[in-house]
Each structure stands twice: as structure tokens, then as C-alpha cells.
Amino acid sequence: MGLDGKVVVVTGGTRGVGAGIARAFAEAGAEVVVCARRPPEVPLTGVEFRPLDLRDPEAVRTFFAALPRLDVLVNNAGGTPYRRLTDTGAERHARVIELNLVAPMTASLAAYEQLKRVRGSVVMIGSVSGGRASPGSAAYGAAKAGLESLARSMAVEWAPEVRVNTLVVGMVRTESSHLHYGGADGIAGVSRTVPLGRLAEPADIGAAAVFLASDAAAYISGASLLVHGGGERPAFLDAATVNKKKEEKGA
């Protein structure tokens, strides 16, 4: 799935999942540009950094207009702190939606003409939070649900020149995992809830993003690819008092 000579922009690609995506594209031969408000603490080999506030529409338009070429846009920038809905006002939650939904739409629109010229593609980085209840991150879940819907509509409106797909990402082990799951014991406990028995690595997400942007996925558009290790074991199976012996024998 070589991407030699292709120009790829990864928003928020300076750490965590974004850095994993940027590395994967660089290893596939692409020219990779990452943009964020702050540079990476650890420079990424073969990756160029350019400062950009993705919440500033004019700056975003200027950034993309200055690129001589663009083949792939990966809308990765996003995230949220743990915050119950009643802990703050709607304006604060709206900023989460702005970063995780409005900013990817702004970037995609700014990149559209260049992507159209080369029949490029957009990869949205979604989340399993968009498809289930997300207590403590409700605005984030709502934004990610909207991002998938946006991607499906874009895929229809922009076909056949531009393909648009979403990676629906599960739990990923990054340098910030302890903030979400706790220390080693917490991460191990959460890992046991995943059918594949571990959290994703950033490289897992990067490999999937490279696939969706490559010619191997030339007939894939408007799709949502689940990258979540099999999802989550249904809680009722552990709560139920029947069939326990059968499961133990089969283990």
C-alpha cells in the first residue's frame, strides 16, 4: 500500500493516535505534514510540523491554500476532558463539539478543491463513543456521532472525485492513557474488557488509516471501519448467573 509522493496532512498529529497515524503514512512513503497549536515534544522522523489553530477558520483556509498539493486529509485533532453534563454550562460543552466536529468540517471544506484535483481522500478519526452512551464525555460522543454522519454525506456529495471514510476507534494505549484509565492496574483491567485482550496501539490506527487512503480501498467511500479490538463484552454476560459452568469448560 505504497503512498510514494503523496502529500498527507494529519491534524493534531503531534502525539498519541495522531503521531501513530503520521508515522504510518511516512513509513508508507508519503510526505506528511502535521498541524497543531504546539509542536511535538518528540520530533517525528520524516514528518513536517506546521503550527495551526484548527478552531480559527481563516487560519485553516490560509494553511490549506498555501499547500502546493494535497492527496489525503486525516482529521484526527480532537479529544475531551472528563466532564459531566451538569458540571459546566452549555458553552463549555460546545467547545468540545467545535473541536471534534466543526473543526474537521472546516478543514475538509478548506482542502476540498485540492483533493478534488487529484481525486484524493479524507479520513475522519471517529470513536466508539459516537455509537454508545458516553457518560462524562457526552458532548464528545455527540460530536463523534455527528462526524460519522458528516462523512457519509460528504462521501455522496463529493463523489466520485473525493472519497470520505471514518475510522471508528476504540480504546488506545497512549502516553495519556493513565488520565483515562488509571495506572498499570487500571489499564490492565480495561484491556480485559476488550475481546482481543488489549488496547489498540497508535500504530494499529495508523495502519487502518493508510489502508483507507490507499488504492487498496479505491472502492470504499462513505464507510465506517471499526478499529476497536472486537468492541466490548456485554456486561449482562458477567452479571447473569446461568451458563457459567459451560463457559468455564469452554475456556
Secondary structure as UniProt FT lines:
FT   TURN            4..5
FT   STRAND          7..11
FT   TURN            12..14
FT   HELIX           16..27
FT   TURN            28..29
FT   STRAND          31..36
FT   TURN            45..46
FT   STRAND          47..51
FT   TURN            54..55
FT   HELIX           57..65
FT   STRAND          72..75
FT   HELIX           85..87
FT   HELIX           90..97
FT   HELIX           98..102
FT   HELIX           103..118
FT   STRAND          121..127
FT   HELIX           128..131
FT   TURN            135..136
FT   HELIX           138..157
FT   TURN            159..161
FT   STRAND          163..169
FT   TURN            175..176
FT   HELIX           177..181
FT   HELIX           184..191
FT   TURN            192..193
FT   TURN            195..196
FT   HELIX           202..213
FT   HELIX           215..217
FT   TURN            218..219
FT   STRAND          224..227
FT   TURN            229..230
FT   HELIX           235..239
FT   HELIX           244..250
//
